[in-house]
Amino acid sequence: MLNRAALIVRPRQPFLDWAAALEQDGVNPDPDGEQTVYLIPEPDDNEEAERILQEVYPHVFENELDSWWTDESAWPQERSFAVFMAWFAVEIHTVIHDLVDDVLEDDLDE
């Protein structure tokens, strides 16, 4: 078991509306489709999970925007925690089992 938790964010209606307003040939995000999973520190309780989420949300918010539309001028100017929570449904899972025998690698470090 890994000493991490998984953070999954699913787009809510404000994100879907923003994405639909962009000029992109009618392609829209699927809130029920595959989502990015972020590994975060494993919280001891709900209070610590909230604190960790408060720390990581700016990176997650920008990553989600960038994964959909790379032109930052089209991103919402207001990216507070309240806006993040309005734009994304958040799941935190604390039981992570690594079933792969290979070394865990981060391809961003290459």
C-alpha positions in Angstrom: 0.0 0.0 0.0 1.3 3.4 -0.9 1.7 6.3 1.6 -0.4 8.5 -0.7 -4.0 9.3 -1.3 -5.7 9.7 -4.7 -7.4 12.9 -5.6 -9.9 12.7 -8.5 -11.7 15.8 -9.7 -14.7 15.5 -12.0 -15.9 18.6 -14.0 -19.2 20.1 -12.8 -21.5 22.3 -14.9 -19.4 25.6 -14.7 -16.4 23.8 -16.2 -18.6 22.1 -18.8 -20.2 25.5 -19.7 -16.7 27.1 -19.9 -15.4 24.3 -22.2 -18.5 24.4 -24.4 -18.1 28.1 -24.9 -14.6 27.6 -26.4 -14.2 27.2 -30.2 -13.4 23.5 -30.4 -15.5 21.7 -33.0 -18.2 20.6 -30.5 -15.9 18.4 -28.4 -16.8 18.6 -24.7 -15.5 17.0 -21.5 -17.2 13.9 -20.2 -17.7 14.2 -16.4 -18.3 10.4 -16.3 -15.3 9.6 -18.4 -11.7 8.9 -17.5 -10.2 11.6 -15.2 -6.7 12.6 -14.1 -5.7 11.0 -10.7 -3.5 13.1 -8.5 -1.4 11.5 -5.8 -1.4 13.7 -2.7 -0.1 13.2 0.9 -2.2 10.7 2.8 -4.4 12.6 5.3 -5.0 11.4 8.8 -8.5 12.8 9.0 -11.1 15.0 7.1 -9.6 18.2 8.5 -6.1 17.3 7.2 -7.7 16.3 3.8 -9.3 19.7 3.6 -5.9 21.4 4.4 -4.1 19.3 1.8 -6.8 20.1 -0.8 -6.5 23.8 0.0 -2.7 23.5 -0.7 -2.9 21.6 -3.9 -6.0 23.0 -5.6 -4.2 25.8 -7.5 -2.0 23.3 -9.3 -4.9 21.0 -9.9 -7.2 23.8 -11.1 -4.6 25.0 -13.6 -3.7 21.5 -14.8 -7.4 20.8 -15.5 -7.8 24.0 -17.4 -4.5 23.5 -19.3 -5.5 19.9 -20.2 -8.6 21.2 -21.9 -7.4 24.6 -23.3 -3.8 25.7 -23.3 -4.5 29.4 -24.1 -4.4 30.9 -20.6 -6.1 34.1 -21.7 -9.3 32.0 -22.0 -9.0 30.7 -18.5 -11.3 32.2 -15.8 -9.6 35.0 -14.0 -11.1 34.1 -10.6 -9.6 30.8 -9.5 -10.2 30.8 -5.8 -10.9 27.6 -3.7 -14.6 28.4 -3.8 -14.6 28.6 -7.6 -12.5 25.3 -7.8 -15.1 23.6 -5.6 -18.0 24.9 -7.8 -16.2 23.8 -11.0 -15.1 20.3 -9.8 -16.5 17.4 -7.7 -13.7 16.1 -5.5 -13.0 12.6 -4.4 -10.2 11.6 -2.1 -9.3 7.9 -1.8 -6.8 6.9 0.9 -6.3 3.2 0.2 -3.9 2.9 -2.7 -2.4 -0.5 -3.5 0.4 -0.7 -6.0 0.1 -4.1 -7.8 3.0 -3.5 -10.2 6.4 -5.0 -9.5 8.2 -2.3 -11.4 9.7 0.8 -9.8 7.3 3.7 -9.7 8.6 6.4 -12.0 7.6 10.0 -12.8 8.1 10.7 -16.5 8.1 14.4 -15.7 11.5 13.9 -14.0 13.1 12.7 -17.2 
